[in-house]
Amino acid sequence: MWQIPAIEDAELDLLINDLQEIYGYDFRDYSKASLKRQVNRLFTTDKFPSFAEMRYRLKADKTYLKRFIENITVNVTEMFRDADFFRYLRDHIIPTLGTYPFIRIWVAGCSTGEEAYSIAILMKEANLLQKTLIYATDLNPAVLEHGRQGIFNLKRMKLYSENYIQAGGTEEFSSYYTANYHHAKLNSEFTQRIIFSQHNLVSDGSFNEFQLISCRNVLIYFNTSLQNKVFNLFDSSLGRLGYLALGTKETMLFSSMANRYKQVRPDTKIWRKQVDNLDRRDDL
């Protein structure tokens, strides 16, 4: 049986070069294995007869570019995913954040916004939502628009409610949204405290100072060089003694920034920025 030939490494490099030169999307330091899987899946799904056809379509059709970016950037998320992380955030990190007069949180690689909304719920339950602003950013404009609306499939709310309870939630989860036929719309008090904006971790710079940055399950798709670049971006974006949260398979222990951060607990993927060397007075 004839099969569509898989895209080779050299062809993938051509696509990556096109995306950068024509549209400004820089995927050069993304994991090649992950990118290749996503591109080959799309190549097969869209039934291109050849690589040349796919490349031409991508260069000539901006509508297809949108589909391409949506599919090669992985968007897997859910509210209160990894309940232990949110429980620790609730019990140990948020009380410290509450000591600030105003709280800025950055959820980088936010996808459709479930994590940003989860953090907003925690801030509300700590009576801190009104002095909190959450910046939710992603490379993909389509998922940002989805998140901005705050509308999710009603069937997902059962799972989200179970996650919420496992994360230490004690309120009636259904009070945080309005059900309408097959959809659930989160309350406006949450959508008003979250700013959804396009941001490219590869090429864009720091845009504010934050007390907490959460970038979970994004860096696993980057190579070591790009991970270090992103860690530098986060370092310049974190305020004094700010917190950086990563995914379960991610670490900054071997990064160029490792000596500037302390892991809050060995089994928790949250690091706290330490006092800058110039500010230390231990040897005076």
matplotlib code that plots the C-alpha trace (Angstrom):
import matplotlib.pyplot as plt

x = [0.0, 1.4, 2.1, 2.8, 6.5, 7.6, 9.3, 13.0, 15.3, 16.6, 13.0, 12.0, 15.0, 13.6, 10.2, 11.8, 13.8, 10.7, 8.7, 11.5, 12.3, 8.7, 6.6, 9.1, 8.3, 11.6, 11.5, 15.2, 15.9, 12.8, 13.2, 13.6, 12.1, 8.9, 8.6, 9.1, 6.3, 3.9, 4.7, 4.5, 1.1, -0.2, 1.4, -0.5, -3.8, -3.9, -3.0, -0.3, 1.1, 4.6, 6.7, 7.0, 3.2, 3.1, 5.9, 4.3, 0.9, 2.6, 4.5, 1.5, -1.6, -1.7, -4.9, -3.0, -0.2, -2.7, -3.7, 0.0, 1.0, -2.1, -1.1, 2.6, 2.4, 1.2, -1.9, -2.7, -4.1, -6.8, -7.8, -5.9, -3.8, -1.2, -3.3, -0.3, 1.2, -1.9, -2.2, 1.3, 0.6, -2.5, -0.9, 2.7, 3.2, 0.0, 0.1, 3.6, 2.3, -0.4, 2.2, 2.7, 0.6, -0.1, 0.5, 1.5, 1.6, 2.7, 1.4, 3.8, 2.6, -0.9, -2.7, -6.4, -6.0, -7.1, -4.1, -4.5, -8.1, -7.1, -4.6, -7.3, -9.6, -6.9, -6.4, -10.1, -10.3, -7.3, -9.2, -6.4, -8.0, -8.8, -5.1, -3.9, -3.3, -2.5, -0.8, -1.5, 0.7, 1.1, 2.6, -0.7, -3.3, -6.2, -5.8, -5.5, -8.9, -10.4, -8.9, -10.0, -13.6, -13.5, -15.9, -15.2, -16.9, -19.4, -18.4, -14.8, -16.1, -16.6, -12.9, -12.0, -14.1, -12.4, -9.0, -10.1, -11.1, -7.8, -6.0, -7.6, -10.6, -13.6, -16.0, -18.8, -16.8, -20.0, -20.4, -17.4, -19.1, -22.5, -23.7, -25.4, -26.4, -23.1, -20.8, -19.6, -18.6, -16.3, -17.5, -16.5, -14.5, -11.9, -11.9, -11.4, -8.2, -6.5, -4.8, -4.4, -1.6, 0.6, 4.2, 7.0, 9.4, 12.0, 12.2, 10.2, 11.6, 10.5, 7.4, 6.8, 8.0, 6.3, 6.1, 5.2, 5.9, 4.4, 5.7, 4.8, 5.4, 6.7, 10.4, 10.4, 10.0, 13.1, 16.7, 19.2, 20.4, 16.8, 15.9, 18.8, 17.6, 14.1, 15.5, 17.3, 14.1, 12.3, 15.1, 14.9, 11.1, 11.0, 11.0, 13.2, 12.5, 10.0, 8.8, 9.3, 7.1, 8.0, 6.4, 6.9, 9.6, 11.4, 14.2, 16.5, 19.1, 21.5, 20.7, 23.0, 20.6, 20.8, 23.0, 20.5, 17.6, 16.6, 14.1, 11.5, 11.2, 12.9, 9.6, 8.0, 9.0, 9.0, 12.1, 12.6, 14.9, 17.6, 18.9, 21.3, 25.0, 25.4, 22.8, 24.3, 25.8, 26.8, 30.5, 30.3]
y = [0.0, 3.4, 5.8, 9.5, 9.9, 11.5, 14.9, 14.7, 16.8, 18.9, 19.6, 20.6, 23.0, 24.7, 25.1, 26.6, 29.0, 30.0, 30.7, 32.9, 34.8, 35.4, 35.6, 36.1, 32.9, 31.5, 27.7, 27.1, 26.1, 24.1, 20.4, 19.0, 15.6, 17.3, 19.6, 16.8, 14.7, 17.6, 18.6, 15.1, 14.6, 17.7, 16.7, 13.4, 14.9, 17.5, 14.9, 16.9, 15.0, 16.2, 18.4, 21.0, 21.4, 21.9, 24.4, 26.4, 26.5, 27.7, 30.5, 31.6, 31.2, 33.1, 31.3, 28.0, 29.6, 30.1, 26.4, 25.3, 27.4, 26.2, 22.5, 22.5, 24.4, 21.9, 23.1, 20.5, 22.0, 21.8, 23.7, 22.7, 20.3, 18.7, 19.2, 19.0, 22.0, 24.1, 22.9, 24.0, 27.3, 27.8, 26.9, 28.3, 30.7, 32.8, 33.8, 35.3, 37.1, 38.6, 40.7, 42.8, 45.9, 44.8, 41.3, 40.7, 37.1, 35.9, 32.6, 32.0, 29.6, 29.8, 28.0, 28.5, 30.0, 27.2, 27.7, 31.4, 31.0, 28.4, 30.8, 33.6, 31.3, 30.7, 34.5, 35.1, 32.4, 34.2, 37.5, 38.8, 38.9, 42.6, 43.5, 40.9, 41.2, 38.0, 38.3, 35.2, 34.9, 32.5, 32.4, 31.2, 34.0, 31.5, 29.9, 33.4, 34.4, 31.3, 32.0, 35.7, 34.6, 32.4, 29.8, 26.1, 22.9, 22.1, 18.4, 19.4, 21.1, 17.7, 17.0, 20.5, 20.3, 17.0, 18.6, 21.6, 19.5, 17.5, 20.9, 21.7, 23.6, 23.7, 26.0, 25.0, 25.0, 25.6, 29.0, 30.2, 29.8, 30.0, 27.0, 27.6, 24.5, 22.8, 25.6, 27.1, 30.8, 31.8, 34.7, 38.2, 38.8, 36.4, 37.5, 41.1, 40.3, 38.4, 40.1, 37.7, 38.8, 37.3, 36.9, 34.9, 33.5, 33.1, 36.6, 39.0, 40.7, 41.4, 43.6, 43.9, 42.9, 39.9, 38.3, 34.9, 33.4, 30.1, 28.4, 24.8, 22.1, 24.6, 24.3, 20.6, 21.5, 23.7, 22.8, 23.7, 26.9, 28.2, 27.1, 29.2, 32.2, 31.9, 31.5, 34.8, 36.4, 35.2, 36.4, 39.9, 39.8, 38.5, 40.9, 40.5, 37.2, 36.3, 32.8, 30.7, 27.6, 24.9, 21.7, 18.3, 17.3, 20.6, 22.0, 24.9, 23.1, 22.9, 26.2, 29.3, 30.9, 28.0, 29.8, 32.7, 30.6, 28.2, 25.4, 25.9, 22.1, 19.2, 17.6, 20.9, 22.5, 26.0, 28.1, 31.4, 34.1, 34.9, 38.3, 39.6, 39.2, 43.0, 43.2, 40.5, 41.7, 38.3, 39.1, 42.7]
z = [0.0, -1.0, 1.9, 2.0, 2.5, 5.7, 5.8, 6.2, 8.4, 5.5, 4.4, 8.0, 8.0, 4.9, 6.5, 9.7, 7.5, 5.6, 8.8, 10.1, 6.9, 5.7, 8.9, 11.8, 13.6, 14.9, 15.5, 15.0, 18.6, 19.2, 19.7, 16.1, 17.1, 18.5, 15.5, 13.0, 14.6, 14.5, 10.9, 9.6, 11.4, 9.6, 6.3, 6.5, 7.8, 5.0, 2.4, 0.6, -2.4, -1.8, 0.5, -2.3, -2.2, 1.5, 1.4, -1.4, 0.5, 3.6, 1.8, -0.3, 2.0, 5.3, 6.2, 6.0, 8.1, 10.9, 10.7, 10.6, 13.7, 15.6, 14.9, 15.5, 18.8, 21.3, 23.2, 25.9, 29.1, 31.7, 34.8, 38.0, 36.0, 38.4, 41.6, 43.9, 42.2, 42.8, 46.3, 47.1, 45.3, 47.5, 50.8, 50.5, 47.6, 47.5, 51.1, 50.4, 47.3, 49.5, 51.2, 48.1, 47.5, 43.9, 42.4, 38.8, 37.5, 34.1, 32.7, 29.7, 27.0, 28.4, 25.5, 25.9, 29.4, 31.8, 34.0, 34.2, 35.2, 37.8, 39.4, 39.3, 41.3, 43.9, 44.1, 44.6, 47.4, 49.1, 48.8, 46.6, 43.1, 43.1, 43.6, 41.1, 37.3, 35.4, 32.0, 29.9, 26.8, 23.9, 20.4, 18.9, 18.4, 18.0, 21.4, 23.0, 21.5, 22.9, 26.4, 26.2, 25.9, 29.0, 27.4, 27.7, 26.9, 29.7, 29.7, 30.7, 33.9, 35.7, 35.3, 36.2, 39.3, 40.4, 39.8, 41.9, 44.8, 44.6, 44.7, 48.0, 46.7, 49.1, 47.4, 45.0, 41.7, 39.6, 41.3, 39.2, 35.8, 34.1, 32.2, 28.9, 26.8, 26.0, 27.2, 30.5, 30.7, 33.5, 35.7, 34.5, 37.7, 36.3, 32.7, 33.9, 35.8, 33.0, 30.0, 27.0, 24.7, 22.0, 23.0, 21.5, 24.1, 21.4, 20.1, 22.4, 25.5, 29.0, 29.3, 33.1, 36.5, 38.1, 41.5, 39.9, 36.5, 35.5, 32.4, 32.7, 30.0, 27.4, 27.8, 27.1, 23.5, 23.4, 23.1, 25.9, 24.2, 23.9, 27.4, 28.7, 26.6, 28.1, 31.6, 31.1, 29.9, 33.0, 35.3, 33.9, 34.3, 37.9, 40.8, 43.9, 45.5, 42.8, 42.0, 38.8, 38.3, 35.7, 34.5, 36.1, 33.6, 33.6, 35.7, 35.9, 38.0, 35.0, 33.5, 33.4, 36.0, 38.5, 41.0, 41.2, 42.3, 45.1, 44.7, 47.3, 47.9, 46.2, 45.1, 43.9, 40.5, 41.9, 42.3, 44.1, 42.9, 45.4, 46.4, 43.7, 44.5, 44.7, 47.4, 49.6, 52.9, 54.4, 54.3, 55.5]

ax = plt.figure().add_subplot(projection="3d")
ax.plot(x, y, z, "-o")
ax.set_aspect("equal")
plt.show()
